[in-house]
Amino acid sequence: RSVQKTVLDAVPLEFELRRARDLIDEILPDMQSQVRMIAQEEVAIAALEKDIAGSNERLDDEKETLAMLRDKMRVQNVSYSIGQRDLTRRQLAEQMHQRLQRFKQGELAMQTKVQLLEKRRTGLNAALAMLDKMRHRKIELEQKVEMLAAQERLLKASEVQSGVAIDGSRLSEADELLSEIETRLAVAQRVLAYEQDAFAVEIEIGSDEVSEDRVLAEYDSHFFDESSGFELTAK
């Protein structure tokens, strides 16, 4: 269990979220199959309802015919006129018996069809409820995945702001590089200082070889006009 937990913790959250999205997308074919089955069942139920309606009409017609035959049998006659035929009382009784048996069989068939229709309607309602449940569950899972994805992005942003997501080795390398640059700059400044000091020493050493009169004459010729005695602007 410890190994499994370690391996699970090592799996990136983005991969797990993508896998969750894929699993949710796999529900779609099942929902499409459910929709197709529901459509087929609705067509079959509509056909069965039409068949039952037609059977009811035929049973009602047959019931009226039986009632008409029964009314004729109430009257004692030698023969009876049924449509275009003349039937004896015995023949009329036989015909009424046959029609009554067919009517009873039709009623039994009708009861079977009605029971089948009820079962199919119950199954259709259950399938519709299951489809609706699957749709709502799919929406809930999608919303949950998006919420987890938003939390994962917020966590990453928080890690970046708090510095958790920054690689420590990179920081160490950067710090070391800055230290090297600082050292090089310090060395360069010291070298420059030594060069300036050496230049100053050379000037001081060479200044003893120049006479005071020469320096003053050079200064006066550069900054003053000897003829007017006024100071000139520096060139």
N, C-alpha and C positions, 0 to 999 in steps of 0.2 A: 504493500500500500504506500509505503514511503517513496519507493521508486516511481510508482505511478503518479503520485502527487508531485514529485520533483519534475517529472517529464511534462505533466499537465501545466505546471507553473511556467515551464520554459517555452510553451507554445505562445506566440504573440497573440494579443487580444484581437488584432485586425483579422488574423487567420480564423479565429473562432467565430467572429462576427460574420465573416464571409461564409463560413460553413453553415451558420445558422440561417443566413439568407438563402443559401442553396437548398437547405432542407425545407424551408418554407415554400420556395418555388416548386419543389417536388410535389407539393400538395395540389398544385394546379391541374395536372393530368387526372388525379383522382376526382377532383371537382368536376372536370369536364366529362369524365365517365359517368359521374352521378347525374349530371344534367342531361346527358344523352339517355340514360336509363329512365329518368323522370319523364322526358319527352315521349319516349316509346310507350311508357305506361299510361300517360295521358291520352295518347292516341288509342290504345287498346281499351281504356275505360270509356272513351267517347263512343267507340264502336259497340261496346257491350251495352252502354246505355241506349243506343239507337236500336239494338237488337231487342232489348227488353221492352222498349216502347212499342216496337212492331208486334212483339208477341202479345203484349197487353191488348193491343187493338184486335188482333185475331181472336184472342180469348173472349173479349167482349162481344165480338160478332158471333162467335160460336155459342156463347151464353144466350144471346138473343134468339138464335136458331133453336136451341134446346127448349127455351121457354115457349116458343111458337109451337114446336112439336108436342110439348106437354099439354098446351091448351087444346090442340086438336085431339089428343088422346082422351081428353075429358068427355068428348062427345062420342057416343056409340054410333059409328057408321060402318058400312060395309067396305067402303073405299074412301081414300082421302086424296085430294089434289095437292101435290107438293111441286110447285114450280110448273114444269111442263109434263110432269108424270102423275099417274094415278097409282096409288099404293093401297094395298089391303092393310087392315089393321095390324096383321102379323108383320108385314113388311115394314110398316111404319115403326112398330115396336123395335124391330131389329136395327133399323137405321138410327133410331133414337139411342139405342144401347151402344152402337158403335161410336156415335158422335160423343156420347157421354164418356166413354173410355178414353177417346182421344183428348177430350177436354181435361180429364183428370191427369193424363200424362203431360199435357201442356202446362197444367198448374204446377206439377212436380218439377218440370223443366224450368218453369219460371222461378220457383223458389230456389232452385240450384243457381240460376243465373243471378238472382238478387243477392244470394249469399256470397257468390264469387265477386260481385260488384262491390259489396261491402268490404270484403277482404282486400280487394285491390285498392279501394279508396283509403283504407287504413294503412296499407303499405305505401301508397303514394304520399299520404300525409307524413308518415314516418320518414320517408326519403326526403321530402321537402324540409322537414325539421332538421334532419341530419345535414342537408346542404346548407341551410341557414346557419346552423351551428358551426360548420366548417368555415363558412365565409367570415363569421364573426371571430372565430378563433384565429383565422389567418390574419385578419386585420389587427387583432390584439397582439399577435406575435410580431407582426411587422412593426407596430408601434413600439413594442418592447425592445426590439433590436435597434430601432432608431434612437430610442432613449439611451440604451447602453452605448451605442456609438457616440452619442453626444457626450455622455459621461467620460468615455475613453478619450475623446478629443480635449475635454476640459481638464482631465488628469494630465495629459501631455503638456497642455499649456501651463498648468500649475507647476509641473516638473521643470519646465524651461525657465519660468520666472524665479523659482526657488533655487535653480542651479543644479537640481538633481539629475537632469538629463544631460549635463555637460560632462564630457570625458575628463577625468582627473589627470590622466597621463598627458593629455593635450595641454592642460593648464600648466603642468610641471614643465613641459617642453617650452611653452611660451615664456614662463617665468625665467627659466634658465637662459633662453635667448636674450631676453631683456637685460639680464644681469651681464651677459657677455658684451652687449652693446654699450651698457653703462661703463663697464671697465675699459673698453676700447676708447670711448670718448674721454674718460679721465686721463688715460695714458696720452692721448693726442693733445689734450690741453697742457699737460706737464711738459711734453716735448716742445710745444710752441712757446711755453714760458721760458724754457731753457734757451731756445734759439733767440728769443728777444733779449734775454740777459746777456748772451754772448755778443749780440750786435751792439748793445749799449756799452759793453766793455771795450769793444773795438773802437767805438767813437771816442770814449774817454781817453783811451791810450793814444789815439791819433791827434787829439786836440792839443796835446802838449807840444806837438811839432809845429803848430800854426802860431805866428806872432800876433800880439794884440793889435798892433797897428794895421796889420793886413786885414784882420777881421773887421775892425771899425771902418776902414776905407771901403771895404766891399759892401758893408751895410749902408754907409752914406751914399755911395754911388748908386745903390739899388733903390733906396727909399727917398733920397733928397736930391733936389736940383741945386748944384753948387752955385750956379749963377744967380738964382733968385733967392735961395735960402729957404724956400717953402718946401713942405713935405709933399711928395707926389703920391698919387694913388698907387696901390700895389698892383703890379701886373698879374 
